[in-house]
Amino acid sequence: MRWLKPLLLALPFAFAAALNYLMWAADHYHWRGRLIVTHYAFLFGTPWARLLGELPIPNPRSHFLQLLLGYSLVLWIPAALYCACVWIILRIVQGWLDLFRLSQKGSASGEKS
């Protein structure tokens, strides 16, 4: 089970990378379903919209920089925030499990005496 924690921490980045590729491919190849892909990307970043809306966002003149900024705001920054939340949850669960194990050892040693 040692692989579960890194896998869960990498999952938001894998999801963001897949959405990033699908958004690029839908835009580049003019897919009919590109709006569906875009909606999934915005659903990914929507829980963090209020937090990201408070950031001072520059307005670059380059189309490439605008795309890069858009992808980072919609996909990669929320992926990092999701990863941080998963890490915090895993740390809390690990602490609870450690406390449970210590209480089990304490009660088992108390019964033997």
C-alpha positions as CSV (number, residue, x, y, z in Angstrom):
1,M,0.0,0.0,0.0
2,R,3.0,2.3,-0.1
3,W,2.2,3.2,-3.7
4,L,-1.3,4.4,-2.9
5,K,-0.3,7.8,-1.3
6,P,1.9,8.9,-4.3
7,L,-0.7,7.7,-6.7
8,L,-3.4,9.8,-4.9
9,L,-1.1,12.8,-4.8
10,A,-0.3,12.5,-8.6
11,L,-3.9,12.0,-9.6
12,P,-4.9,15.7,-9.9
13,F,-1.9,16.4,-12.0
14,A,-2.6,13.4,-14.3
15,F,-6.2,14.6,-14.6
16,A,-5.0,18.2,-15.4
17,A,-2.5,16.8,-18.0
18,A,-5.2,14.8,-19.7
19,L,-7.6,17.8,-19.8
20,N,-4.8,20.0,-21.0
21,Y,-4.0,17.6,-23.9
22,L,-7.7,17.2,-24.7
23,M,-8.3,20.9,-24.8
24,W,-5.2,21.4,-27.0
25,A,-6.3,18.6,-29.4
26,A,-9.9,19.9,-29.5
27,D,-8.8,23.4,-30.3
28,H,-6.1,22.3,-32.8
29,Y,-8.2,19.7,-34.7
30,H,-11.5,21.7,-34.4
31,W,-13.4,18.8,-32.8
32,R,-17.1,19.2,-32.5
33,G,-17.0,18.1,-28.9
34,R,-14.5,20.8,-27.8
35,L,-17.1,22.5,-25.7
36,I,-17.6,19.4,-23.7
37,V,-13.9,19.2,-23.0
38,T,-13.8,22.8,-22.1
39,H,-16.8,22.3,-19.7
40,Y,-14.9,19.5,-18.0
41,A,-11.8,21.7,-17.6
42,F,-13.9,24.5,-16.0
43,L,-15.6,22.0,-13.7
44,F,-12.1,20.9,-12.6
45,G,-11.2,24.5,-11.6
46,T,-14.6,25.8,-10.5
47,P,-14.2,25.0,-6.7
48,W,-11.2,27.2,-6.7
49,A,-12.7,30.0,-8.8
50,R,-13.3,32.4,-5.9
51,L,-9.7,32.0,-4.6
52,L,-8.2,32.4,-8.1
53,G,-10.4,35.3,-8.8
54,E,-8.7,37.3,-6.2
55,L,-5.3,37.0,-7.9
56,P,-4.0,40.0,-9.8
57,I,-3.9,38.5,-13.3
58,P,-1.8,40.2,-16.0
59,N,-3.1,40.7,-19.5
60,P,-0.3,39.6,-21.9
61,R,-0.5,40.6,-25.5
62,S,0.9,37.3,-26.8
63,H,-1.6,34.6,-27.7
64,F,0.7,31.9,-26.5
65,L,1.1,33.6,-23.1
66,Q,-2.7,34.1,-22.8
67,L,-3.2,30.3,-23.5
68,L,-0.4,29.4,-21.0
69,L,-1.9,31.7,-18.3
70,G,-5.4,30.3,-19.0
71,Y,-4.3,26.7,-18.8
72,S,-2.4,27.4,-15.6
73,L,-5.3,29.2,-13.9
74,V,-7.9,26.7,-15.1
75,L,-6.0,23.4,-14.7
76,W,-2.6,23.5,-13.1
77,I,-3.1,25.8,-10.1
78,P,-6.3,23.9,-9.1
79,A,-4.4,20.6,-9.6
80,A,-1.8,21.8,-7.1
81,L,-4.6,22.9,-4.7
82,Y,-6.3,19.5,-5.0
83,C,-3.0,17.8,-4.4
84,A,-2.5,19.9,-1.2
85,C,-5.9,19.0,0.0
86,V,-5.4,15.3,-0.6
87,W,-2.0,15.5,1.2
88,I,-3.7,17.2,4.2
89,I,-6.4,14.5,4.3
90,L,-3.8,11.7,4.1
91,R,-1.8,13.3,6.9
92,I,-4.9,13.5,9.1
93,V,-5.9,9.9,8.3
94,Q,-2.3,8.7,9.0
95,G,-2.4,10.6,12.4
96,W,-5.7,8.9,13.3
97,L,-4.3,5.5,12.4
98,D,-1.2,6.0,14.4
99,L,-3.3,7.1,17.5
100,F,-5.5,4.0,17.0
101,R,-2.5,1.7,16.8
102,L,-1.0,3.3,20.0
103,S,-4.3,2.9,21.8
104,Q,-4.6,-0.8,20.7
105,K,-1.0,-1.5,21.9
106,G,-1.7,0.3,25.2
107,S,-4.9,-1.7,25.8
108,A,-3.3,-5.0,24.8
109,S,-0.3,-4.4,27.2
110,G,-2.7,-3.3,30.0
111,E,-4.7,-6.6,29.7
112,K,-1.6,-8.8,30.0
113,S,-0.5,-7.2,33.3
